[in-house]
């Protein structure tokens, strides 16, 4: 699977559209569009960093929920 497809699937798993994902990750929407369309290729480390960000944010939310209980 290529890097562009990985990023697209990652975004789709979050349930966000491109605009929301762009705002969330601070990556320009045009860049995301170009990556997903295969017009540009992101550096190989980008999906890994995005995945870390998503996992970290999920972990923080779960921790906050447990503390509120």
C-alpha positions in Angstrom: 0.0 0.0 0.0 1.4 3.4 -0.9 1.8 6.3 1.5 -1.1 8.3 -0.1 -3.5 5.4 0.4 -2.4 4.9 4.0 -3.1 8.6 4.8 -6.5 8.4 3.1 -7.5 5.3 5.0 -6.3 6.9 8.3 -8.5 9.9 7.6 -11.5 7.8 6.7 -11.1 5.8 10.0 -11.4 9.0 11.9 -14.7 9.8 10.2 -13.4 13.2 9.3 -13.7 14.8 5.8 -10.6 16.3 4.3 -11.4 19.8 5.6 -11.8 18.5 9.2 -8.7 16.4 9.0 -6.8 19.3 7.6 -7.8 21.5 10.5 -7.1 18.8 13.0 -3.6 17.9 11.7 -2.7 21.5 10.6 -1.8 20.1 7.1 -3.1 22.4 4.3 -6.2 20.9 2.7 -4.7 21.3 -0.8 -1.7 19.1 0.4 -4.1 16.4 1.6 -6.0 16.5 -1.6 -2.8 16.2 -3.6 -1.5 13.3 -1.5 -4.8 11.4 -1.7 -5.1 11.9 -5.5 -1.5 10.8 -6.0 -0.4 14.1 -7.5 2.2 14.5 -4.7 3.9 12.0 -2.4 4.3 12.8 1.3 7.6 11.9 3.0 7.5 8.3 4.4 7.5 9.5 8.0 4.3 11.5 7.7 1.8 8.6 8.1 3.7 7.4 11.1 3.6 10.8 12.7 -0.1 11.2 11.9 -0.8 7.8 13.4 1.1 8.7 16.6 -0.9 11.9 16.9 -4.2 10.0 16.4 -3.2 7.4 18.9 -2.0 9.9 21.5 -5.2 12.0 21.2 -7.3 8.8 21.6 -5.3 7.8 24.6 -5.7 11.3 26.2 -9.5 11.2 25.6 -9.8 7.7 27.2 -7.7 8.8 30.2 -10.0 11.8 30.7 -13.1 9.7 30.6 -11.6 7.3 33.2 -10.7 10.2 35.5 -14.3 11.6 35.2 -15.8 8.3 36.3 
